[in-house]
Every structure is written in C-alpha cells, then in structure tokens.
Amino acid sequence: MVRVEGPVYFANVGYVHRRLLKLADSAPIRPRTLVVDLVAVSDTDVTTLLRVPALERDLTARNIALRFENVGPRLLELGRRTPGLAGHCEELVERRQRKSEAEAERRQ
C-alpha cells in the first residue's frame, strides 16, 4: 500500500506516476496489486485523472493491478465523470457498500 501525502495536480502527476512505478519495481516481492491510499488527497484536476489509465497500463504491463482506497467524495465524483475511470469508481462504491454491510452485521 502506498499513501499519497498531499495534492496531485498536473504539475506533479508525472513525478507521482514514475514514483509509483519505481516503488512497484523495487519491491522485494513483486506485488500483485498496487493499492494507492488517497486519504490525504482531497482534490485534483482532470489532467491528473486522465493520467490514471496510463498508470494502469504501465502496471498491467508488469502484471500488477491498480486499486484505490480512501477516496474522498469530491475525487469520487470527478472520477465518475472522467473517461476511463468509471469502473474504478464503481468498484470503490461496491467495496464501501460491502464493508458497511459487514460492519452492520458485526454490530448485531
């Protein structure tokens, strides 16, 4: 799991992309999935979101899946309106729903 600790915008998205690939490539054991924790990212721009499919392609070429966690409501809404990201957004919503249902069952 990688936590992004700050804003990601058009000016630094290339650096973040390269850094995530470097982390995946340098892991002692090749990860099957790169989980990116976005808890500290409250907003971004469309240019940044449009780069996500390129990151996913680069990871797929390495046989690594991409998954996002802790995506805030603003990012989720932007992602839903960005070409190529609807699938990631729906997956996030489904995971949240399953988690909420499991927590509700535990409380009963």
C-alpha positions as CSV (number, residue, x, y, z in Angstrom):
1,M,0.0,0.0,0.0
2,V,1.2,3.5,-0.9
3,R,-0.2,6.6,0.7
4,V,-0.1,9.8,-1.3
5,E,0.5,12.5,1.2
6,G,-0.6,15.7,-0.5
7,P,-2.2,17.1,-3.6
8,V,-1.6,15.6,-7.0
9,Y,-2.1,18.0,-9.9
10,F,-0.9,18.4,-13.5
11,A,2.4,19.8,-12.3
12,N,3.4,16.8,-10.3
13,V,1.4,13.9,-11.7
14,G,4.3,12.7,-13.9
15,Y,6.5,12.5,-10.8
16,V,3.9,10.6,-8.8
17,H,3.4,8.2,-11.8
18,R,7.1,7.5,-12.0
19,R,7.4,7.2,-8.2
20,L,4.6,4.6,-8.0
21,L,6.2,2.5,-10.8
22,K,9.6,2.7,-9.1
23,L,8.1,1.6,-5.8
24,A,6.4,-1.3,-7.5
25,D,9.6,-2.3,-9.4
26,S,11.8,-2.1,-6.4
27,A,9.6,-4.1,-4.0
28,P,11.5,-7.2,-2.7
29,I,8.5,-9.3,-3.8
30,R,6.6,-8.2,-6.9
31,P,3.1,-7.0,-5.7
32,R,0.1,-8.4,-7.4
33,T,-1.8,-5.2,-6.7
34,L,-0.6,-1.7,-6.0
35,V,-3.1,-0.1,-3.5
36,V,-2.9,3.7,-3.5
37,D,-4.3,5.3,-0.4
38,L,-5.7,8.7,-1.3
39,V,-6.9,9.7,2.2
40,A,-4.7,12.9,2.1
41,V,-5.8,13.9,-1.4
42,S,-9.0,15.9,-1.2
43,D,-9.0,17.4,-4.7
44,T,-7.3,17.2,-8.0
45,D,-7.7,18.2,-11.6
46,V,-9.0,16.5,-14.7
47,T,-5.5,16.4,-16.3
48,T,-4.3,14.2,-13.4
49,L,-7.3,11.9,-13.6
50,L,-6.7,11.5,-17.3
51,R,-3.3,10.0,-16.4
52,V,-4.7,7.2,-14.4
53,P,-5.3,4.9,-17.4
54,A,-1.6,5.3,-18.4
55,L,-0.5,4.3,-14.9
56,E,-2.9,1.3,-15.0
57,R,-1.4,0.3,-18.4
58,D,2.1,0.6,-17.1
59,L,1.3,-1.5,-14.1
60,T,-0.7,-4.1,-16.1
61,A,2.4,-4.5,-18.3
62,R,4.2,-5.5,-15.1
63,N,1.3,-7.9,-14.1
64,I,0.3,-5.6,-11.3
65,A,-3.3,-4.5,-10.7
66,L,-4.2,-0.9,-9.6
67,R,-6.6,-0.2,-6.7
68,F,-7.5,3.0,-4.9
69,E,-8.6,3.3,-1.3
70,N,-9.9,6.1,0.9
71,V,-11.1,8.2,-2.0
72,G,-13.0,11.2,-0.8
73,P,-16.4,12.2,-2.2
74,R,-15.0,15.0,-4.4
75,L,-12.4,12.7,-6.0
76,L,-15.0,10.0,-6.5
77,E,-17.4,12.4,-8.2
78,L,-14.6,13.8,-10.5
79,G,-13.6,10.2,-11.3
80,R,-17.1,9.2,-12.3
81,R,-17.1,12.0,-14.9
82,T,-13.7,11.2,-16.3
83,P,-13.3,8.9,-19.3
84,G,-11.8,5.6,-18.3
85,L,-12.3,5.9,-14.6
86,A,-16.0,4.9,-14.1
87,G,-15.0,1.2,-13.5
88,H,-12.6,2.2,-10.7
89,C,-15.2,4.4,-9.1
90,E,-18.0,1.8,-9.2
91,E,-15.6,-0.7,-7.7
92,L,-14.9,1.7,-4.9
93,V,-18.6,2.2,-4.2
94,E,-19.2,-1.5,-4.2
95,R,-16.3,-2.2,-1.8
96,R,-17.6,0.6,0.5
97,Q,-21.1,-0.9,0.4
98,R,-19.8,-4.4,1.3
99,K,-17.7,-3.0,4.1
100,S,-20.6,-1.1,5.5
101,E,-22.8,-4.2,5.3
102,A,-20.2,-6.3,7.1
103,E,-19.8,-3.8,9.8
104,A,-23.5,-3.6,10.3
105,E,-23.7,-7.4,10.7
106,R,-20.9,-7.4,13.3
107,R,-22.8,-4.9,15.4
108,Q,-25.9,-7.0,15.5
